[in-house]
Amino acid sequence: MAIFLDAASRIIVQGITGSEGRKHGARMIAAGTSVVGGTNPRKAGQTVELSGQDVPVFGNVGNAMAATGADVSVVFVPPAGTKDAVIEAIDAQIPLVIVITEGVPVHDTANMWAHATAAGNRTRIVGPNCPGVASPGKSNAGIIPADITSEGRIGLVSKSGTLTYQMMYELRDIGFSTAVGIGGDPIIGTTHIDCLQAFQDDPETDAIVMIGEIGGDAEERAAAFIEKNVTKPVVAYVAGFTAPEGKTMGHAGAIISGSAGTAQAKKEALEKVGVRVGRTPSGTARLVREVMQTR
């Protein structure tokens, strides 16, 4: 089992003819992912050679879906065009859009999210500013390295791309069912809570790792959700224990004000509902090992 993405997923790349689309499209194919096409309205009808395969280019997402049966789009479109690209995918009713692009204006992301909601939430948005979704041994959609971990029974949801990679590598001998990088922007599509529910419902995920960071109240809301809805063990890490007040650290949403949004406040909220919280990524991995030894 896996959440959101599995071996049957058929993926297209919006922006497949650009440098990032080409590079990461080739990496996805090399990892065994089924990349069936891509889009560029100016190059429809052409093909792009990726990892030894000729991948067709279509004028839009709807055409790509009709021709290939695609059910996932990974967006490698520059920030100025990201909103239109995602709205195009929503209008085509593709089930999952993974938005890798960094630097998308917050009002554009709000517009994308509102458009998806108005369309009946038929399209799940992951991101923007995220590393993607990886189900080891099944499919890899985005920029998560495919060779750093193995297939297993841990579910991971993370705001941070780099910490996603570190946690997957540290626990590579145990392995993951799915890792979801949700991104750290102030407005995102899929949230910690969405992933916690999906992992709770997945019979082949035994434990959940949640990586958060300073700023906002997403982790506090996740803690409240865990208390009422999650029975599987959850281990967490919150990046930013040493961050100075009032400074944006890394992601656009990672800013604290007074005691609000601090790593300590988030740690306390999570521990209050029974979540074990590590002080460092490696310490968090050790906690996960302890949990998995009892499963």
Secondary structure as the mmCIF struct_conf table of DSSP 4:
data_model
#
loop_
_struct_conf.conf_type_id
_struct_conf.id
_struct_conf.beg_label_comp_id
_struct_conf.beg_label_asym_id
_struct_conf.beg_label_seq_id
_struct_conf.end_label_comp_id
_struct_conf.end_label_asym_id
_struct_conf.end_label_seq_id
BEND BEND1 ILE A 3 PHE A 4
TURN_TY1_P TURN_TY1_P1 ALA A 7 ALA A 8
STRN STRN1 ILE A 11 GLN A 14
TURN_TY1_P TURN_TY1_P2 GLY A 15 THR A 17
BEND BEND2 GLY A 18 GLY A 18
HELX_RH_AL_P HELX_RH_AL_P1 SER A 19 ALA A 30
TURN_TY1_P TURN_TY1_P3 ALA A 31 GLY A 32
STRN STRN2 VAL A 35 THR A 39
TURN_TY1_P TURN_TY1_P4 PRO A 41 ARG A 42
BEND BEND3 LYS A 43 LYS A 43
TURN_TY1_P TURN_TY1_P5 ALA A 44 GLY A 45
STRN STRN3 THR A 47 LEU A 50
TURN_TY1_P TURN_TY1_P6 SER A 51 GLY A 52
STRN STRN4 GLN A 53 PHE A 58
BEND BEND4 GLY A 59 ASN A 60
HELX_RH_AL_P HELX_RH_AL_P2 VAL A 61 THR A 68
STRN STRN5 VAL A 72 VAL A 75
HELX_RH_AL_P HELX_RH_AL_P3 PRO A 79 ASP A 91
TURN_TY1_P TURN_TY1_P7 ALA A 92 GLN A 93
BEND BEND5 PRO A 95 PRO A 95
STRN STRN6 LEU A 96 VAL A 99
BEND BEND6 GLU A 102 GLU A 102
HELX_RH_AL_P HELX_RH_AL_P4 VAL A 106 ALA A 118
TURN_TY1_P TURN_TY1_P8 ALA A 119 GLY A 120
BEND BEND7 ASN A 121 ASN A 121
BEND BEND8 THR A 123 THR A 123
STRN STRN7 ARG A 124 VAL A 126
BEND BEND9 PRO A 128 ASN A 129
STRN STRN8 GLY A 132 SER A 135
TURN_TY1_P TURN_TY1_P9 PRO A 136 LYS A 138
STRN STRN9 SER A 139 GLY A 142
BEND BEND10 ILE A 143 ILE A 144
TURN_TY1_P TURN_TY1_P10 ALA A 146 ASP A 147
BEND BEND11 ILE A 148 ILE A 148
STRN STRN10 GLU A 151 SER A 158
BEND BEND12 LYS A 159 LYS A 159
HELX_RH_AL_P HELX_RH_AL_P5 GLY A 161 GLU A 170
TURN_TY1_P TURN_TY1_P11 LEU A 171 ILE A 174
STRN STRN11 PHE A 176 GLY A 181
BEND BEND13 ASP A 185 ILE A 187
BEND BEND14 GLY A 189 THR A 190
HELX_RH_AL_P HELX_RH_AL_P6 HIS A 192 ASP A 201
TURN_TY1_P TURN_TY1_P12 PRO A 203 GLU A 204
STRN STRN12 ALA A 207 GLU A 213
BEND BEND15 ILE A 214 ASP A 217
HELX_RH_AL_P HELX_RH_AL_P7 ALA A 218 ASN A 229
BEND BEND16 LYS A 232 LYS A 232
STRN STRN13 VAL A 234 ALA A 239
TURN_TY1_P TURN_TY1_P13 PHE A 241 THR A 242
HELX_LH_PP_P HELX_LH_PP_P1 ALA A 243 PRO A 244
TURN_TY1_P TURN_TY1_P14 GLU A 245 GLY A 246
BEND BEND17 GLY A 250 HIS A 251
TURN_TY1_P TURN_TY1_P15 ALA A 252 GLY A 253
STRN STRN14 SER A 257 SER A 257
TURN_TY1_P TURN_TY1_P16 GLY A 258 SER A 259
STRN STRN15 ALA A 260 ALA A 260
TURN_TY1_P TURN_TY1_P17 GLY A 261 GLY A 261
HELX_RH_AL_P HELX_RH_AL_P8 ALA A 263 LYS A 272
TURN_TY1_P TURN_TY1_P18 VAL A 273 GLY A 274
STRN STRN16 ARG A 276 GLY A 278
BEND BEND18 ARG A 279 THR A 280
HELX_RH_AL_P HELX_RH_AL_P9 PRO A 281 GLN A 293
TURN_TY1_P TURN_TY1_P19 THR A 294 THR A 294
#
